[in-house]
Amino acid sequence: MRALVLAALLFPACSDSSTKTPDSRVLLIDSPNTPDAPSSACTGACRTLTAKASNGPKTVTFDRAFYGYNGTSADPASLRIELHHGGNATCPEMNSPSPDQTTIISAIPVTTRTVPATDNASKASYLDFQGTLSTSPIVRSSTVALTGISASFVAADLYVAFDINATLAESISITGHVFAIHCASLDEMP
């Protein structure tokens, strides 16, 4: 059952790409009037992943974070972030083994090379394939606050970074800092 939930939620838009390493290509939203974002905007602690999922005294710390674009290659409308604990350290693919835990943060709005500084409209879902914090197939958020959002869409430095404070059903919370790198396999762009 959990494998079916994962397949339906995480992989409907995965590409057939054989690329298993994080992507270093430029998002195709380049405009002659849009300067490249500085790659030095996120340094030091900004480039760390400290996000964790908690339920009372039980805690899971995420190992890695990846993001993909939703929309078209000319004009993506939003970003989707996946936080993983356990499993492979490569970009998720259709046939990748399930990680132990996954949090999906969806609907982070984006316009050409711009993300908002804060966002309270995104959604978060937590999938626990080991039953560490929940035995439910999926636990959804009631509130999500993303602050200090920064991003670079420059080929040499594709990332999204922010602090998260999310409350989910079953008394699960997702808190900490996220630094996510781009994976083309997560893009949902026709």
C-alpha positions in Angstrom: 0.0 0.0 0.0 2.8 2.5 0.9 4.5 1.8 -2.4 1.3 2.7 -4.3 0.9 5.9 -2.3 4.5 6.9 -3.0 4.1 6.1 -6.7 1.0 8.2 -6.9 2.2 11.1 -4.9 5.9 11.4 -5.7 6.4 10.0 -9.1 3.6 10.9 -11.4 5.8 13.5 -13.1 9.2 11.9 -12.9 11.0 12.0 -16.2 12.5 9.0 -18.0 15.8 10.7 -17.6 18.7 8.5 -16.8 20.3 11.4 -14.8 20.6 10.2 -11.2 22.7 13.0 -9.9 21.4 16.5 -9.0 20.9 18.6 -12.1 23.2 21.5 -13.1 21.3 22.7 -16.1 19.8 26.2 -16.4 16.0 26.4 -16.0 14.7 27.6 -19.4 13.3 30.9 -18.2 16.2 33.0 -19.3 15.3 36.5 -20.5 17.7 39.1 -22.0 16.4 41.6 -19.4 16.8 39.4 -16.4 20.3 39.3 -14.9 21.6 36.1 -13.3 21.0 35.8 -9.6 24.2 36.0 -7.6 25.3 32.5 -6.6 26.8 33.9 -3.3 23.4 34.8 -1.8 23.3 31.6 0.2 26.5 30.7 2.1 27.5 29.0 5.3 24.5 27.9 7.4 22.2 28.7 4.5 23.7 25.7 2.6 22.8 23.2 5.3 19.8 21.0 5.9 18.6 20.9 9.5 14.9 20.2 8.9 13.3 17.5 11.0 10.0 15.9 11.5 8.8 15.4 15.1 6.0 13.8 17.0 6.4 14.3 20.7 9.8 12.9 21.7 10.3 11.1 18.4 12.3 12.9 15.7 13.5 12.2 12.2 16.2 14.4 10.7 16.2 14.7 6.9 19.4 13.7 5.1 18.9 15.6 1.8 16.5 17.8 -0.1 15.7 18.1 -3.8 13.4 20.4 -5.8 11.6 20.4 -9.2 9.6 22.9 -11.2 5.9 22.8 -12.0 4.6 24.6 -15.1 6.2 25.1 -18.4 9.9 25.4 -19.2 9.3 29.0 -20.4 7.3 30.0 -17.3 7.3 27.7 -14.2 4.5 28.5 -11.8 5.8 26.8 -8.6 8.4 24.6 -7.0 8.0 21.3 -5.2 10.6 20.2 -2.6 11.2 16.7 -1.4 13.0 16.1 1.9 14.3 12.5 2.4 15.6 10.4 5.2 17.2 7.1 4.4 17.4 5.5 1.0 19.5 6.6 -2.0 21.3 9.9 -1.9 20.7 10.5 -5.6 17.8 12.3 -7.4 14.6 10.3 -7.1 13.6 8.4 -10.2 10.5 6.3 -11.0 12.3 3.1 -10.0 14.2 4.5 -7.0 13.8 2.6 -3.7 11.6 4.4 -1.2 13.4 6.4 1.5 12.4 5.7 5.1 10.6 9.1 5.4 9.7 11.8 2.9 8.2 15.3 3.3 6.8 16.9 0.2 6.4 20.7 0.2 4.4 21.8 -2.8 3.1 25.0 -4.4 5.9 27.3 -3.6 5.2 30.1 -6.1 7.9 31.2 -8.5 8.1 33.7 -11.3 11.0 34.3 -13.6 14.0 33.9 -11.3 12.0 35.2 -8.3 10.7 33.5 -5.2 8.8 35.2 -2.4 10.6 36.0 0.8 7.8 34.3 2.8 5.0 31.9 1.9 2.1 30.7 4.0 0.1 29.1 1.1 2.3 26.0 0.4 1.2 22.5 1.5 3.2 19.8 3.2 2.7 16.0 3.2 4.7 13.5 5.3 5.1 9.9 4.3 6.6 7.5 6.8 7.5 4.2 5.2 9.0 2.8 8.5 6.2 3.9 10.9 8.6 5.9 13.0 6.3 8.9 13.5 3.0 7.7 12.0 1.3 4.6 10.7 -0.8 6.5 8.3 0.1 6.3 4.6 0.2 10.1 4.4 -0.1 12.9 6.9 -1.1 16.3 5.5 -0.4 19.8 6.8 -2.8 22.2 8.5 -0.4 25.1 8.4 2.9 25.7 6.7 5.1 28.8 7.1 8.2 29.2 4.9 10.5 32.2 5.7 13.7 33.5 4.4 13.2 32.0 1.0 16.1 32.4 -1.4 16.9 30.7 -4.6 19.4 30.7 -7.5 18.5 29.6 -11.0 22.0 30.0 -12.3 23.4 26.8 -13.9 26.4 26.7 -11.7 24.4 27.1 -8.5 20.8 25.8 -8.7 19.2 25.8 -5.2 16.3 26.8 -3.1 16.7 27.6 0.7 14.2 28.5 3.4 13.2 27.9 7.0 10.1 25.8 7.6 7.6 25.6 10.4 4.7 23.3 9.5 2.0 21.7 11.6 0.6 18.4 10.3 -2.1 16.1 11.5 -1.3 13.5 14.2 0.7 16.1 16.1 3.6 15.9 13.6 5.7 19.1 13.0 8.3 19.8 10.4 10.8 22.5 11.5 14.3 23.7 10.6 16.2 25.0 7.6 16.0 23.5 4.1 18.7 23.7 1.4 17.5 21.9 -1.7 19.2 21.3 -5.0 17.5 20.8 -8.4 16.7 17.4 -9.8 15.4 17.3 -13.4 13.5 14.0 -12.5 11.2 16.1 -10.3 10.3 18.6 -12.9 6.6 18.6 -14.1 7.0 20.6 -17.3 5.4 19.5 -20.6 
